Amino acid sequence: MKITVKLVGPFVYQAGFGEKIFDVSEPATLEEILGRIRIRRDRPRIVTRNGGAIRPSDPLRDGDRIVIAPVYSGG
């Protein structure tokens, strides 16, 4: 199955891509995808699937779009 991953901000530079399609075997989870991407595990981040919330253990479906963005703050 194919999963699209889009990275935002400094994650693009850390991982070396802005958007990439991963071909994974079923069943796959978000945790599995995160393991393939070179971004620091301790870095706070917001992860969405198709615009909604997702937990690391949630199963992925063919065609899912995962967006990973750093946590920003400001005022």
Backbone as JSON, one array per atom type, in Angstrom:
{
  "sequence": "MKITVKLVGPFVYQAGFGEKIFDVSEPATLEEILGRIRIRRDRPRIVTRNGGAIRPSDPLRDGDRIVIAPVYSGG",
  "N": [[0.84, -1.17, 0.0], [0.35, 2.34, -0.49], [1.59, 5.19, 1.12], [1.5, 8.59, 1.65], [3.81, 10.95, 2.79], [4.18, 14.08, 4.16], [6.43, 16.56, 5.08], [7.08, 19.33, 7.25], [8.58, 22.54, 7.62], [11.63, 22.63, 9.54], [11.9, 19.88, 9.55], [11.99, 19.0, 6.96], [14.61, 19.51, 6.14], [16.04, 17.94, 7.95], [15.21, 15.32, 7.33], [15.59, 15.18, 4.62], [13.73, 15.37, 2.59], [10.67, 16.79, 1.28], [8.18, 15.84, 0.59], [7.05, 12.54, 0.22], [6.37, 9.32, -1.14], [5.68, 6.36, 0.46], [6.04, 2.92, 0.13], [4.49, 0.42, 1.71], [4.01, -2.64, 3.55], [0.94, -4.26, 4.37], [-0.25, -5.21, 7.62], [0.33, -1.81, 8.48], [1.62, 0.74, 10.65], [1.53, 4.11, 12.01], [3.75, 4.4, 13.63], [5.59, 2.69, 12.43], [6.09, 4.03, 10.0], [7.2, 6.41, 10.99], [9.58, 5.39, 11.95], [11.05, 5.09, 9.64], [11.8, 7.58, 8.86], [14.19, 10.16, 9.03], [14.09, 11.94, 11.5], [14.61, 13.53, 14.6], [13.62, 11.63, 17.4], [12.99, 12.74, 19.85], [12.07, 15.24, 19.33], [9.45, 17.54, 19.61], [6.33, 17.2, 17.94], [3.62, 17.55, 15.61], [1.33, 15.35, 14.31], [-0.71, 14.41, 11.64], [-3.35, 12.56, 10.04], [-4.75, 12.51, 6.97], [-5.8, 15.0, 7.6], [-6.79, 14.72, 10.18], [-6.58, 13.65, 13.66], [-4.14, 11.23, 14.78], [-2.89, 8.27, 16.3], [0.26, 6.78, 17.26], [0.02, 3.97, 17.16], [-2.1, 3.46, 15.5], [-3.63, 1.79, 12.74], [-2.64, 2.11, 9.32], [-4.08, 3.09, 6.15], [-4.32, 2.31, 2.67], [-3.39, 4.96, 0.59], [-3.46, 6.94, 2.52], [-2.6, 10.17, 3.82], [-0.02, 11.53, 5.49], [0.95, 14.13, 7.6], [3.65, 15.77, 9.02], [4.61, 17.99, 11.37], [6.64, 20.42, 13.07], [6.26, 21.56, 16.48], [5.22, 24.75, 16.96], [5.58, 27.94, 18.55], [4.57, 31.14, 19.67], [3.79, 34.62, 19.48]],
  "CA": [[0.0, 0.0, 0.0], [1.13, 3.57, -0.61], [1.32, 6.21, 2.12], [2.2, 9.84, 1.36], [4.26, 11.67, 3.99], [4.61, 15.45, 3.92], [7.13, 17.15, 6.21], [6.97, 20.78, 7.31], [9.62, 23.3, 8.33], [12.98, 22.07, 9.65], [11.89, 18.43, 9.32], [12.36, 18.8, 5.55], [16.07, 19.49, 6.07], [16.54, 16.81, 8.72], [14.91, 14.05, 6.67], [16.07, 15.22, 3.25], [12.64, 15.43, 1.6], [9.49, 17.53, 1.7], [7.04, 14.94, 0.44], [7.53, 11.27, -0.32], [5.43, 8.21, -1.07], [6.27, 5.14, 1.0], [5.34, 1.68, -0.2], [4.6, -0.4, 2.92], [3.18, -3.84, 3.59], [-0.14, -4.25, 5.36], [-0.7, -3.96, 8.22], [1.38, -0.85, 8.85], [1.18, 1.76, 11.6], [2.27, 5.36, 11.97], [5.04, 4.16, 14.28], [6.45, 2.08, 11.42], [6.48, 5.1, 9.08], [8.1, 7.31, 11.71], [10.87, 4.71, 12.03], [11.75, 5.2, 8.35], [12.12, 8.99, 8.59], [15.31, 10.62, 9.86], [13.91, 13.12, 12.34], [14.87, 13.16, 15.99], [12.45, 11.11, 18.1], [12.66, 13.57, 21.0], [11.59, 16.55, 18.85], [7.99, 17.64, 19.63], [5.77, 17.29, 16.6], [2.19, 17.32, 15.41], [1.15, 14.42, 13.19], [-2.1, 14.21, 11.25], [-3.63, 11.65, 8.92], [-5.88, 13.01, 6.18], [-6.32, 16.17, 8.26], [-7.29, 14.43, 11.52], [-5.65, 13.11, 14.64], [-3.72, 9.83, 14.65], [-1.99, 7.76, 17.34], [1.33, 5.97, 16.66], [-0.36, 2.57, 16.98], [-3.24, 3.34, 14.59], [-3.31, 1.19, 11.45], [-2.74, 2.98, 8.15], [-4.81, 2.56, 5.01], [-3.8, 2.7, 1.37], [-3.76, 6.3, 0.17], [-3.4, 7.91, 3.61], [-1.63, 11.27, 3.72], [0.48, 11.87, 6.82], [1.67, 15.39, 7.66], [4.42, 15.86, 10.25], [5.05, 19.38, 11.53], [7.15, 20.72, 14.4], [5.41, 22.39, 17.32], [5.66, 26.15, 16.95], [4.93, 28.82, 19.51], [4.88, 32.54, 19.42], [2.7, 35.48, 19.9]],
  "C": [[0.89, 1.23, 0.0], [0.63, 4.61, 0.39], [2.14, 7.45, 1.76], [2.55, 10.54, 2.67], [4.75, 13.04, 3.55], [5.24, 15.98, 5.2], [7.07, 18.67, 6.11], [8.16, 21.37, 8.06], [10.96, 22.59, 8.38], [13.03, 20.56, 9.45], [12.28, 18.09, 7.88], [13.88, 18.65, 5.44], [16.65, 18.3, 6.83], [16.36, 15.5, 7.98], [15.39, 14.01, 5.23], [14.98, 15.15, 2.19], [11.48, 16.24, 2.18], [8.24, 16.68, 1.62], [7.54, 13.68, -0.26], [6.43, 10.21, -0.17], [6.18, 6.97, -0.6], [5.4, 3.96, 0.59], [5.56, 0.73, 0.97], [3.67, -1.6, 2.81], [2.08, -3.66, 4.63], [0.11, -5.35, 6.37], [0.49, -3.09, 8.6], [0.78, 0.17, 9.8], [1.99, 3.03, 11.4], [3.66, 5.17, 12.57], [6.05, 3.58, 13.28], [6.96, 3.14, 10.43], [7.47, 6.04, 9.75], [9.5, 6.71, 11.83], [11.69, 4.81, 10.76], [12.23, 6.62, 8.04], [13.19, 9.47, 9.56], [15.0, 11.96, 10.53], [14.04, 12.65, 13.78], [13.58, 12.75, 16.7], [12.02, 12.01, 19.25], [12.12, 14.95, 20.61], [10.05, 16.58, 18.89], [7.44, 17.86, 18.22], [4.26, 17.08, 16.65], [2.07, 16.44, 14.18], [-0.34, 14.27, 12.91], [-2.19, 13.19, 10.11], [-4.88, 12.17, 8.23], [-6.58, 14.15, 6.9], [-6.85, 15.95, 9.67], [-6.22, 13.84, 12.42], [-5.33, 11.64, 14.37], [-2.78, 9.49, 15.8], [-0.92, 6.9, 16.66], [0.93, 4.52, 16.37], [-1.52, 2.38, 16.01], [-2.81, 2.7, 13.27], [-3.5, 2.2, 10.32], [-3.51, 2.27, 7.04], [-4.19, 3.08, 3.72], [-4.31, 4.09, 1.0], [-3.75, 7.34, 1.27], [-2.33, 8.96, 3.34], [-1.29, 11.7, 5.14], [1.25, 13.18, 6.71], [2.34, 15.47, 9.03], [5.01, 17.27, 10.32], [5.62, 19.57, 12.93], [6.14, 21.57, 15.16], [6.01, 23.79, 17.33], [4.94, 26.89, 18.05], [5.32, 30.24, 19.18], [3.7, 33.41, 19.82], [2.56, 36.7, 19.06]]
}
